[in-house]
Amino acid sequence: MQKINWKKNVSFRNGSPAFTLLETILSITIILSISSLIPLFFQCYNKTIQFSNIDQTTEWQLFLIQTRLELEKATNIQIDGNKLSFSNGKDLITYSKYNDLVRRQVNGKGHEPLLTNVKDYQLIKKEKQLHLTVQDSNTQIYTSVFALPEVVSNP
């Protein structure tokens, strides 16, 4: 029986550093600690997305407040397609969809964006109510109903 010498194909350099068990444990520890932080990064990303949606709902709430305040004082309310027009004192105020936003104009002049990233904008007048439906570019649908002021007639 022959004795096999396994060391023939292996060569060692004297004084060359080797990868020790301690270095292996240290590198595994670093990899595990970095990989344990990955879920935290995803959680922060999701929070950022939620906060960006808060901006859209804040914009919607401000739009509702302004529209409600103006409609309380409005007279001669007219809806022509997706265009809302009404008189407020001597001024004719118009809300209409322009490109991807809803804008406000006074006497046909100016450009005051009220809502941005609007995909669809619908106005429906039913009895003494104004139904508003807005769909944003993320296909989120917002709806609101406004009470229209009563017309007071002098006898």
N, C-alpha and C positions, 0 to 999 in steps of 0.2 A: 504494500500500500504506500502510496506516495503522499507526502505532506505538501499541502498547497500553501503557498506563501501569498497572502492577499496584499501585502504591502508593496508589491512590485509596481503596481500601476498608480500608486499614490505617492505624491512628492510633497514634502513639507519644506517651507522656508524657515529657517531659524530667525526668530525675532519678529515674525509677522503676527499682527494681532488676530485673534480668533473671535468668532461670535460666541460669546459665553452665554450660559444659562441666565445670568443676571441681566444681560442686555436683552435677551429674548423676553423675559418677564416684563422688563421696562417697556419695550415696544408694544407688547400686547396690552399693557395697562393704558398706554397712550391711545391706542386704537379704540379700546373699549370706552374710554372716557369721551373721546370725540364722537363716537357713534351714539353714545347716550345723550348727547346734546342735540342730535338731529330732530327728535320729536319737539323739543322746545322751539327750534327754528320754525317748524310747521305751525305750531301754536301761535307764535308771533305773527306769522304770515296771515293766518285766519283772522286774528284780531285786527290787523291792518285792513283787510277786506271789509270787515264789519264796520270799521270806522269810516271807510269811504262811502258805505251805504247810508251812514248817519248824515253825511253831507247832503245826499239827495233827499232824504226825508225832511231835513231842516229846510231846504229850499222849498219843498212842497208845502210845509206848514206856514212858512212866511208868505207864500203865494196865496194860500187860503185866507190868511188873516187880512192881507191887503185887499183881496177881491171882496171879501165879506164887508169890510169897512166901506169900500167904494160903492157896493151895491145897496147898502143901507141908505145912502144919500142920492141914489140914482133915480133919474126919471127917463121916460121914453126909451125903455130897454128893447133892443132889437137884436135878433139873431139871424144872420144871413150865412147859411152854411156853417163853417167853423169860425165865424167872425162874430164877436160880441161887441155891440156898440151901445152906449148909453150916454145920456147927458148928465153932467155934474156941474150945476151952476151954469155958467156960460160956455163951458168946455164940452166938446164931444170926445169921449174917451173910447178907444178901440183896443180890444184884446184880440190878437190873431196869431195864427201859426205862421212863422217865417223860417224857412229852411228847417233846422232841427231845434228850434226854440219857440217859445210863446213870448210875444212881445206886446208892450203897451205903447200906444201912441196917443197924443193929445192933439186934437184938431188936425189929424192926419200928418202930424210932424213928430219927429223924434224917433228914438229907437231905444226903448228901455226893456232889456231882457228880463222876464219874470221867471221862466223855467227853461232849463237847458237840457240837451240830450233827449228831446221829445220826438218819438216816432209817430205817434198818432194823437189827435186832439179832437174830441167830439163834444158838442154842446147840444143839449136837448131841452126845450122849454115845455114843461108840463104843468098846466094850470097855473098856480102861483109859485112854481119852483123851477129852478134852473139846475139841470143835471149835467155835471161835468165829468168826463172820463179822459184820462191821460195815460198813454202807454209810453214808457221811456225806452231808450235804446237797448236796455237789458231785458226787455219784455216784462218789466214790472208794471202792473196796472194800478193806477190810483183813481179813486172816484170820490166825488163829493156832491152834496146837494145844498143849494143856496135858496133861502126864502127870498122871494122877490117882494119889493115893497108894494103896498096897496096904493092904488091910484086914488087920490082924494079929489073929489069934484066939488066945486062951489055951487050952492043952489041959487 
